Amino acid sequence: MSVRLKLTLSYAGFLMVAGALLLAAVWVFLLRYVPDRARLINPDEKPPNDVFPIRSALLDVFAPRAAAVLAFLLVFGLLGGWILAGRMLAPLTRITNATRMATSGSLSHRIRLPGRKDEFRELADAFDKMLERLEAHVAEQQRFAANASHELRTPLAISKALLDVARTDPNHDTGELVDRLHAVNTRAIDLTEALLLLGRANQRSFTREHVDLSLIAEEATETLLPVAEKHGVTMETSGDVAPTIGSQALLLQLTMNLVQNAIVHNLPEQGTVWVNTGVRPKTVVLTVENTGENMSPRLVSTLAEPFQRGTERIHIDHAGVGLGLAIVKTITQAHDGTLTLTPRSAGGIRITVELPATAPHTDR
C-alpha cells in the first residue's frame, strides 16, 4: 500500500475507534442506569406527565442511529483522510519528482519548497543543497576531465610530431631528438602522477596519523634548498610546533608544492620565500609567502583551479603541469582544512593552509 493509503486508513480507523469509544461511554455512563422494565403506577395515583423510558426501547431506537453514525464516520474518515493525506504528502511528491529529474541527469532543478519551516521543508532545503553541491562537483569534474585530456594530448602530439620529423629526415641529429622526447615524456609522466595524486586525495583513501606541520615544513625546505639556490632565492623557515592528524605523505606533498611554487614563481634575482607554522585556538596554520610581481585578487583567486598558470611568472625551464595548487587545495579539503590565497602589497602571494589542531603526540 502507498503511504497515502496507509495514512487514509489510519485516519479513518482512528475516527472509528473514537466514535466507538464515544458510544461505549454513552452506554457505560447513561444507558446502563436506565431500568429494563416498566414502572408500576398505583391506580389511585395520578399518572406522571413525563414519559418514563425503558432500556430495551432506548436500545431499539439508539442502535440503528449509532450504526448510521459509525457508517458516516467511516465514509467521512476515508474521504477526509484521503484528502488530508494528499495535502500532507504534497511536499514529498515534489521532492520525489526532483529526485527523478536528478536521476535522469538534470541537476539544475531545485525544489524551493514554500511555507513554514517543518520537517518536509528541512528535507527539501537539504536536498536542494545536495543538488547544488553535486551540480558544482559534476561541472568541476567535467571541466577537469576536459582539461586533463587536453593537457595529456599535448605531449603526445609533440612526441608524434618529433617522431614524424625524424622519420622524414634520417640525417637529423638524434641526440637533440632524444633530449626533446625525454623532456616531453618526463612532463607526461609528471602530469599523470599529479592526476593520480589528485584522484587519491579526492577519494580520501589514505591513513590518518599524528603529524607535525613544522617538521614537514622543515623537511620540504631542506629538500628544495638546491632548487632555491639555483634560482637565487633565499628561504626563511620559522614557527611553532603544529600538531594535526592526516597523511604524512600527502601533507608533505602539499608543503613541497607550496614551497616549490613559491621558489619558481618568484623574482628573477634575490627573491625570498617565507615558510611559517603556527597554532590557533582550534587550528594549525602553514603559511608560505614569496616575493614577486604584483597580482590582482581576481587572478590570485583562480590559481588554485586545475591547469591555471600565471604565464608571466613561470620560468621557461620549469613550466609545471598546472596542478600544483589544485593538488594543494584538494589535499587541504581532504584533511577538512581551508586554503586561502591573498596577494601581498609588496608583490608576490601569501598562501595559508589551515587544518584542525590536535593535542601534541607524545611519541613524536
C-alpha positions as CSV (number, residue, x, y, z in Angstrom):
1,M,0.0,0.0,0.0
2,S,1.1,3.6,-0.6
3,V,1.8,5.9,2.2
4,R,-1.2,8.0,1.3
5,L,-3.5,4.9,1.6
6,K,-1.9,3.9,4.8
7,L,-2.5,7.4,6.3
8,T,-6.1,7.4,5.0
9,L,-6.8,4.0,6.7
10,S,-5.1,5.3,9.8
11,Y,-7.2,8.4,9.9
12,A,-10.4,6.5,9.3
13,G,-9.6,3.8,11.8
14,F,-8.7,6.4,14.4
15,L,-12.1,8.2,13.8
16,M,-14.0,4.9,14.0
17,V,-12.3,4.0,17.3
18,A,-13.1,7.4,18.7
19,G,-16.7,7.0,17.7
20,A,-16.9,3.6,19.2
21,L,-15.4,4.9,22.5
22,L,-18.0,7.7,22.5
23,L,-20.8,5.2,22.1
24,A,-19.3,3.0,24.8
25,A,-19.2,6.0,27.1
26,V,-22.9,6.6,26.4
27,W,-23.7,3.0,27.3
28,V,-21.4,2.9,30.4
29,F,-22.5,6.3,31.9
30,L,-26.1,6.5,30.7
31,L,-27.9,3.5,29.3
32,R,-26.8,1.1,31.9
33,Y,-28.7,3.1,34.6
34,V,-32.0,3.1,32.7
35,P,-34.3,0.4,34.1
36,D,-35.0,-2.6,31.9
37,R,-38.7,-3.0,33.0
38,A,-41.8,-0.8,33.1
39,R,-42.6,1.3,36.1
40,L,-45.6,0.2,38.1
41,I,-48.0,3.0,39.0
42,N,-50.7,2.9,41.7
43,P,-54.1,3.2,40.1
44,D,-55.1,5.7,42.8
45,E,-52.2,8.0,41.9
46,K,-52.3,10.5,39.1
47,P,-50.1,9.3,36.2
48,P,-47.0,11.4,35.6
49,N,-46.9,13.8,32.7
50,D,-43.4,12.7,31.5
51,V,-42.6,9.6,29.6
52,F,-40.6,7.0,31.5
53,P,-38.3,5.1,29.1
54,I,-37.0,1.6,29.4
55,R,-33.6,0.2,28.3
56,S,-34.9,-2.1,25.6
57,A,-36.9,0.7,23.9
58,L,-33.9,3.1,24.0
59,L,-31.7,0.4,22.5
60,D,-34.2,-0.2,19.7
61,V,-34.1,3.5,18.9
62,F,-30.4,4.2,19.6
63,A,-28.8,1.2,17.9
64,P,-29.8,2.0,14.3
65,R,-28.8,5.6,14.7
66,A,-25.5,4.7,16.2
67,A,-24.8,2.3,13.3
68,A,-25.7,5.1,10.9
69,V,-23.3,7.5,12.6
70,L,-20.5,4.9,12.6
71,A,-21.1,4.3,8.9
72,F,-21.0,8.1,8.3
73,L,-17.8,8.4,10.3
74,L,-16.2,5.6,8.2
75,V,-17.0,7.3,4.9
76,F,-16.1,10.7,6.2
77,G,-12.8,9.4,7.7
78,L,-11.9,7.7,4.4
79,L,-12.7,10.7,2.2
80,G,-11.3,13.3,4.6
81,G,-8.2,11.2,5.3
82,W,-7.5,10.7,1.6
83,I,-7.7,14.5,1.0
84,L,-5.8,15.3,4.2
85,A,-3.1,12.8,3.4
86,G,-2.7,14.1,-0.1
87,R,-2.2,17.6,1.2
88,M,0.3,16.5,3.8
89,L,2.3,14.4,1.3
90,A,2.3,17.0,-1.5
91,P,5.8,18.3,-0.5
92,L,7.0,14.7,-0.6
93,T,5.7,14.4,-4.1
94,R,7.7,17.5,-5.2
95,I,10.8,16.0,-3.6
96,T,10.2,12.7,-5.4
97,N,9.8,14.5,-8.7
98,A,13.0,16.4,-8.2
99,T,14.8,13.1,-7.3
100,R,13.6,11.6,-10.6
101,M,14.8,14.6,-12.5
102,A,18.2,14.4,-10.8
103,T,18.4,10.7,-11.6
104,S,17.8,11.5,-15.3
105,G,20.8,13.9,-15.2
106,S,19.1,17.2,-14.7
107,L,20.9,18.7,-11.6
108,S,19.8,22.3,-12.2
109,H,16.3,21.7,-10.9
110,R,15.6,23.0,-7.3
111,I,12.6,22.2,-5.1
112,R,12.4,25.5,-3.3
113,L,9.6,24.3,-1.1
114,P,7.4,27.3,0.2
115,G,5.7,27.5,3.5
116,R,6.7,27.3,7.1
117,K,9.8,25.5,8.2
118,D,8.8,22.0,9.1
119,E,10.3,18.5,8.5
120,F,9.4,18.5,4.8
121,R,10.9,22.0,4.4
122,E,14.1,21.0,6.1
123,L,14.3,17.8,3.9
124,A,13.7,19.9,0.7
125,D,16.3,22.5,1.7
126,A,18.8,19.8,2.4
127,F,18.1,18.2,-0.9
128,D,18.5,21.5,-2.7
129,K,21.9,22.0,-1.1
130,M,22.9,18.5,-2.1
131,L,21.8,19.1,-5.7
132,E,23.8,22.4,-5.7
133,R,27.0,20.7,-4.4
134,L,26.5,17.8,-6.7
135,E,26.0,20.0,-9.8
136,A,29.1,22.0,-8.9
137,H,31.1,18.8,-8.3
138,V,30.0,17.3,-11.7
139,A,30.7,20.5,-13.5
140,E,34.2,20.7,-11.9
141,Q,34.9,17.0,-12.8
142,Q,33.8,17.5,-16.4
143,R,35.9,20.6,-16.7
144,F,38.8,18.8,-15.1
145,A,38.5,15.8,-17.4
146,A,38.4,18.1,-20.4
147,N,41.5,20.0,-19.3
148,A,43.3,16.8,-18.3
149,S,42.6,15.2,-21.7
150,H,43.8,18.4,-23.4
151,E,47.0,18.5,-21.3
152,L,47.8,14.9,-21.9
153,R,47.1,15.2,-25.6
154,T,49.7,18.0,-25.9
155,P,52.9,16.0,-25.0
156,L,51.6,13.0,-27.1
157,A,51.1,15.2,-30.1
158,I,54.6,16.8,-29.6
159,S,56.1,13.3,-29.4
160,K,54.3,12.2,-32.6
161,A,55.5,15.3,-34.4
162,L,59.1,14.8,-33.3
163,L,59.0,11.2,-34.5
164,D,57.4,12.2,-37.8
165,V,60.2,14.7,-38.3
166,A,62.9,12.0,-37.5
167,R,61.2,9.6,-39.9
168,T,61.2,12.0,-42.8
169,D,64.7,13.3,-42.1
170,P,67.0,10.3,-41.3
171,N,70.0,12.7,-41.1
172,H,68.5,14.7,-38.3
173,D,70.5,15.0,-35.1
174,T,69.2,12.1,-33.0
175,G,70.8,13.5,-29.8
176,E,68.6,16.6,-29.9
177,L,65.6,14.4,-30.7
178,V,66.2,12.1,-27.8
179,D,66.6,15.1,-25.4
180,R,63.4,16.7,-26.6
181,L,61.5,13.4,-26.4
182,H,62.9,12.8,-22.9
183,A,61.7,16.2,-21.8
184,V,58.2,15.7,-23.3
185,N,58.0,12.2,-21.8
186,T,59.0,13.5,-18.4
187,R,56.3,16.1,-18.5
188,A,53.7,13.5,-19.4
189,I,54.8,11.3,-16.5
190,D,54.7,14.2,-14.1
191,L,51.2,15.1,-15.3
192,T,50.0,11.5,-14.9
193,E,51.4,11.2,-11.4
194,A,49.8,14.5,-10.5
195,L,46.4,13.3,-11.8
196,L,46.8,10.1,-9.8
197,L,47.7,12.0,-6.6
198,L,44.7,14.4,-7.2
199,G,42.4,11.4,-7.5
200,R,43.7,9.8,-4.4
201,A,43.2,12.9,-2.4
202,N,39.7,13.4,-3.8
203,Q,38.7,9.9,-2.6
204,R,40.4,10.4,0.8
205,S,41.9,7.0,0.5
206,F,44.7,7.5,3.0
207,T,45.6,6.5,6.5
208,R,45.5,9.3,9.1
209,E,48.2,9.6,11.7
210,H,49.6,12.3,14.1
211,V,51.9,14.7,12.2
212,D,53.6,17.9,12.9
213,L,53.4,20.6,10.2
214,S,56.6,22.3,11.5
215,L,58.6,19.1,10.9
216,I,57.1,18.7,7.5
217,A,57.9,22.3,6.6
218,E,61.5,21.8,7.6
219,E,61.8,18.7,5.5
220,A,60.3,20.4,2.5
221,T,62.5,23.4,2.7
222,E,65.6,21.3,3.2
223,T,64.7,19.1,0.2
224,L,64.1,22.1,-2.1
225,L,67.1,24.1,-0.9
226,P,69.1,23.2,-4.0
227,V,66.3,24.4,-6.2
228,A,66.1,27.7,-4.3
229,E,69.9,28.2,-4.6
230,K,69.6,27.5,-8.4
231,H,67.1,30.3,-8.8
232,G,68.8,32.7,-6.4
233,V,66.0,32.6,-3.9
234,T,66.5,32.9,-0.1
235,M,64.3,30.7,2.2
236,E,63.4,31.5,5.7
237,T,61.6,29.0,7.9
238,S,60.1,29.7,11.4
239,G,57.2,28.8,13.5
240,D,56.0,26.7,16.4
241,V,55.0,23.0,16.7
242,A,51.8,22.5,14.8
243,P,50.3,19.1,15.6
244,T,47.4,17.8,13.4
245,I,46.1,14.5,12.1
246,G,46.4,13.4,8.5
247,S,48.6,11.7,5.9
248,Q,52.3,12.3,6.3
249,A,52.9,11.8,2.6
250,L,50.1,14.0,1.3
251,L,50.9,16.8,3.7
252,L,54.5,16.6,2.7
253,Q,53.4,16.8,-1.0
254,L,51.2,19.8,-0.1
255,T,54.1,21.6,1.5
256,M,56.5,20.7,-1.3
257,N,54.1,22.1,-3.9
258,L,53.7,25.3,-2.0
259,V,57.4,25.9,-1.4
260,Q,58.3,24.9,-5.0
261,N,55.7,27.2,-6.4
262,A,57.0,30.0,-4.2
263,I,60.5,29.4,-5.4
264,V,59.7,29.1,-9.1
265,H,57.2,31.9,-9.2
266,N,59.5,34.5,-7.7
267,L,61.5,37.4,-8.8
268,P,64.3,36.5,-11.2
269,E,67.0,37.6,-8.8
270,Q,67.4,37.8,-5.0
271,G,63.8,36.7,-4.2
272,T,62.7,35.5,-0.8
273,V,60.4,32.7,0.4
274,W,59.0,32.6,3.9
275,V,57.6,29.4,5.4
276,N,55.9,29.7,8.8
277,T,53.8,27.4,11.0
278,G,51.6,28.5,13.9
279,V,48.9,27.4,16.2
280,R,45.5,29.0,16.7
281,P,42.8,28.0,19.3
282,K,41.3,25.2,17.2
283,T,43.6,25.0,14.1
284,V,47.2,24.9,13.0
285,V,48.4,27.1,10.2
286,L,51.0,26.7,7.5
287,T,51.9,30.0,5.7
288,V,54.1,30.3,2.6
289,E,54.9,33.7,1.2
290,N,57.2,34.9,-1.6
291,T,58.3,38.0,-3.3
292,G,57.2,38.6,-6.9
293,E,55.1,40.7,-9.2
294,N,52.0,42.5,-8.0
295,M,48.9,40.4,-8.8
296,S,45.2,41.3,-8.7
297,P,42.9,39.5,-6.2
298,R,40.9,38.2,-9.2
299,L,44.0,36.4,-10.7
300,V,45.0,35.0,-7.3
301,S,41.6,33.5,-6.8
302,T,41.9,31.4,-9.9
303,L,45.4,30.0,-9.2
304,A,44.1,27.0,-7.3
305,E,42.0,25.8,-10.2
306,P,43.4,22.9,-12.2
307,F,45.7,23.8,-15.1
308,Q,45.7,27.5,-14.3
309,R,49.1,29.2,-14.5
310,G,50.4,32.7,-14.2
311,T,52.1,32.7,-17.6
312,E,54.1,35.8,-16.9
313,R,55.6,34.4,-13.7
314,I,56.7,30.9,-14.7
315,H,60.2,30.3,-15.7
316,I,60.8,28.7,-19.0
317,D,62.8,25.8,-17.5
318,H,60.0,24.8,-15.2
319,A,56.6,25.3,-16.7
320,G,55.0,22.8,-14.4
321,V,51.8,20.8,-15.2
322,G,49.3,23.3,-13.8
323,L,48.2,21.1,-10.9
324,G,50.4,22.3,-8.0
325,L,47.9,24.5,-6.2
326,A,45.0,22.3,-7.3
327,I,46.6,19.4,-5.5
328,V,47.2,21.6,-2.5
329,K,43.6,22.6,-2.5
330,T,42.4,19.0,-2.8
331,I,44.7,17.7,-0.1
332,T,43.6,20.6,2.2
333,Q,39.9,19.8,1.7
334,A,40.6,16.1,2.2
335,H,42.0,17.0,5.6
336,D,39.0,19.2,6.5
337,G,41.0,22.4,6.2
338,T,40.8,25.6,4.3
339,L,43.1,27.2,1.7
340,T,43.5,31.0,1.4
341,L,45.4,32.8,-1.3
342,T,46.0,36.6,-0.9
343,P,48.3,38.9,-2.9
344,R,51.0,40.7,-0.9
345,S,51.0,44.5,-1.1
346,A,54.8,44.5,-1.8
347,G,54.4,41.9,-4.5
348,G,54.1,38.1,-4.6
349,I,51.5,36.0,-2.9
350,R,50.7,34.6,0.6
351,I,49.2,31.1,0.8
352,T,47.7,29.9,4.1
353,V,46.7,26.4,4.9
354,E,44.6,25.9,8.0
355,L,44.0,22.4,9.4
356,P,42.2,21.1,12.5
357,A,44.6,21.1,15.5
358,T,45.1,18.2,17.9
359,A,47.0,17.7,21.1
360,P,50.8,17.1,20.7
361,H,51.6,13.4,20.1
362,T,53.9,12.1,22.8
363,D,55.6,9.6,20.5
364,R,56.9,12.4,18.3
